[in-house]
Amino acid sequence: MIKSHKGQFSIEFALVIFVIVAALLAMQGYFKRALQGRWKKTADDIGEQYSFENTDSSMTLVVNTTSTTVTNTTEINGTTNTTVRTDFNETTSQWGYENVAGW
């Protein structure tokens, strides 16, 4: 009688682990949808903070672009070499304000 129960604990333990893993795999879709729902709610809450009617803003953007072209011509032993180089410089500045009225 003792020999028949020798591996019973191992089989029961493996069966319990198998049932738990199978239950978690079956519930995977529910966990995924719950997490997606929470992310959507959070994103919707963030999106509701901005109201076009309650926002007053003024922004100024200034872009300055300059270019310099240098042409160098040299003659050596009857051969003329011309080198052209163009340098570009751009500066961007932005300033302003934005006021959002409280709810």
C-alpha positions in Angstrom: 0.0 0.0 0.0 2.9 2.4 0.7 4.4 1.8 -2.8 1.2 3.0 -4.5 1.3 6.5 -2.8 5.1 7.0 -3.4 4.8 9.4 -6.3 1.3 10.8 -5.5 2.6 14.1 -4.0 4.8 14.8 -7.0 1.9 14.2 -9.4 -0.5 16.3 -7.3 2.0 19.2 -7.1 2.6 19.1 -10.9 -1.2 19.0 -11.5 -1.7 22.1 -9.2 1.1 24.0 -11.0 -0.4 23.0 -14.4 -3.9 24.2 -13.4 -2.5 27.5 -12.1 -0.5 28.1 -15.3 -3.5 27.2 -17.5 -5.8 29.6 -15.5 -3.3 32.4 -15.9 -3.0 31.8 -19.7 -6.7 31.7 -20.0 -7.0 35.0 -18.2 -4.2 36.7 -20.2 -6.7 38.4 -22.5 -8.6 39.9 -19.6 -5.5 41.2 -18.0 -4.4 42.7 -21.3 -7.7 44.5 -21.9 -7.8 45.8 -18.3 -4.3 47.3 -18.8 -5.3 48.8 -22.1 -8.4 50.3 -20.5 -6.4 51.9 -17.7 -4.0 53.4 -20.2 -6.9 54.8 -22.3 -8.5 56.3 -19.3 -5.2 57.9 -18.2 -4.7 59.3 -21.7 -8.2 60.6 -21.9 -7.8 62.4 -18.5 -4.6 64.0 -19.7 -6.3 65.1 -23.0 -9.2 66.8 -21.2 -6.9 69.3 -19.4 -6.5 71.5 -22.6 -9.4 73.7 -23.6 -9.1 75.9 -26.6 -11.7 78.4 -25.2 -9.8 78.8 -21.9 -6.3 79.1 -23.3 -4.6 82.4 -24.1 -1.3 82.2 -25.8 1.2 84.2 -27.9 4.3 82.7 -29.4 6.9 84.4 -31.6 9.3 82.4 -33.7 12.2 84.2 -35.5 14.4 82.3 -37.9 17.5 84.1 -39.2 19.4 82.5 -42.1 22.5 83.8 -43.6 24.7 82.3 -46.4 28.2 83.3 -47.5 29.7 82.3 -50.8 33.4 82.5 -51.2 34.9 82.0 -54.7 38.7 81.6 -55.0 40.3 81.5 -58.4 44.0 80.8 -58.7 46.2 80.4 -61.8 49.3 78.2 -61.6 51.5 77.6 -64.7 48.6 78.5 -67.0 46.0 76.3 -65.2 43.1 78.1 -63.6 41.6 76.5 -60.5 38.3 77.8 -59.1 37.0 76.8 -55.6 33.5 77.7 -54.5 32.5 77.4 -50.8 29.1 78.3 -49.4 28.6 78.6 -45.6 25.0 78.5 -44.1 24.2 79.8 -40.7 20.7 79.6 -39.1 19.6 80.9 -35.8 16.1 80.1 -34.3 14.6 82.0 -31.4 11.2 81.4 -29.8 9.5 83.2 -27.0 6.0 83.9 -25.7 3.5 82.9 -23.1 0.6 80.5 -22.5 -2.1 80.9 -19.9 -4.7 78.2 -19.2 -7.7 79.3 -17.1 -8.6 77.1 -14.2 -11.7 74.9 -14.2 
